[in-house]
Amino acid sequence: MPNIRYVVDSGQEKHRYHEGVWKWRKGWGSRAMAEQRSGRAGRTTHGYCYRLYSAALYANIMEEYPLPEISKLPLEGVILQLKSIGIPNVFAFPFPTPPSIEKLKQTLASLRDIKAI
């Protein structure tokens, strides 16, 4: 957005997670998110980002990057989508960030138990 000169960053964001149903939890964002927010100040002119948290929190508590989305999602939907497009072996699928083999096995077993695959 042009003419934005100041950004106030609380360092917090809402994270979506799944426990039977989707829920939201407020928590600290990542350092990458903080850098992106600070980049919104002064795109066309000099700007400044006011961070409402300490440098120690930034360095010691905030993760460098957020977790990949696939590690937050329940795998049932992902596996069903892969099966629906004709991927026979989900263990051989080239995930950009692969889930653990154990998690894949558990998910496949639960889908077989309910006869979804």
C-alpha positions in Angstrom: 0.0 0.0 0.0 1.5 3.3 -1.0 2.1 6.1 1.6 2.2 3.7 4.6 5.1 5.1 6.6 4.6 3.5 10.0 3.7 -0.1 11.0 2.9 -1.3 14.6 3.8 -5.0 15.0 2.5 -6.8 18.1 4.4 -9.9 17.1 1.2 -12.0 17.7 -0.9 -13.9 15.2 -3.7 -16.4 15.3 -2.7 -19.9 14.5 -5.3 -22.4 13.2 -5.1 -25.9 14.6 -7.2 -29.0 14.5 -8.5 -31.0 17.5 -11.4 -32.8 16.0 -12.7 -29.4 14.9 -10.8 -26.3 13.7 -9.8 -23.9 16.4 -7.8 -20.7 16.6 -5.0 -19.9 19.1 -3.2 -16.6 19.6 0.6 -17.0 19.8 3.9 -15.5 18.7 4.5 -15.3 15.0 7.8 -16.1 13.3 10.8 -13.9 12.7 10.0 -14.2 8.9 6.5 -12.8 9.6 8.0 -9.9 11.6 10.4 -9.0 8.8 7.6 -9.1 6.2 5.5 -6.8 8.4 8.3 -4.3 8.8 8.8 -4.3 5.1 5.3 -2.9 4.7 6.5 0.4 6.1 8.1 2.8 3.7 7.7 1.1 0.4 7.6 4.4 -1.5 9.3 6.6 1.2 11.2 6.3 4.4 9.2 4.3 7.0 9.5 2.7 10.4 8.2 -0.4 12.2 7.4 -0.1 15.9 7.7 -3.6 17.5 5.8 -4.1 20.7 8.0 -6.9 21.9 11.6 -7.2 23.0 14.7 -8.1 21.0 15.2 -11.0 23.4 11.7 -12.4 22.6 12.4 -12.0 18.9 15.7 -13.8 19.1 14.9 -16.5 21.6 11.2 -17.3 21.5 10.0 -16.6 17.9 10.7 -19.4 15.4 12.7 -18.4 12.3 9.9 -19.6 10.0 6.3 -20.7 10.5 5.5 -24.4 10.5 4.5 -25.7 7.0 0.8 -25.8 6.6 0.8 -29.6 5.9 2.2 -30.2 9.4 -0.9 -28.4 10.9 -3.5 -30.1 8.8 -5.2 -33.4 9.5 -3.8 -35.7 6.8 -7.1 -37.4 6.1 -8.2 -34.8 3.6 -4.8 -34.6 2.0 -4.7 -38.4 1.5 -8.2 -38.5 0.2 -7.4 -35.8 -2.4 -4.3 -37.7 -3.5 -6.3 -40.9 -3.9 -9.0 -39.1 -5.8 -6.5 -37.8 -8.4 -5.1 -41.3 -8.8 -2.0 -41.4 -6.7 -1.8 -45.0 -5.6 1.2 -44.8 -3.2 1.1 -41.7 -0.9 4.4 -42.8 0.6 6.2 -42.1 -2.7 4.4 -38.8 -3.3 7.0 -35.9 -3.5 5.6 -33.7 -0.7 7.4 -30.3 -0.5 7.5 -30.9 3.3 6.7 -34.5 3.9 4.7 -35.6 6.9 6.2 -38.4 9.0 5.9 -42.0 7.8 4.3 -42.9 11.1 1.6 -40.2 10.7 0.9 -41.3 7.1 0.5 -45.0 8.3 -1.8 -44.0 11.1 -3.9 -41.8 8.8 -4.2 -44.6 6.2 -5.2 -47.1 8.8 -7.9 -44.8 10.2 -9.2 -44.2 6.6 -9.3 -48.0 6.0 -11.1 -48.5 9.3 -13.9 -46.2 8.3 -13.8 -47.7 4.7 -13.0 -44.3 3.1 -10.3 -46.0 1.0 
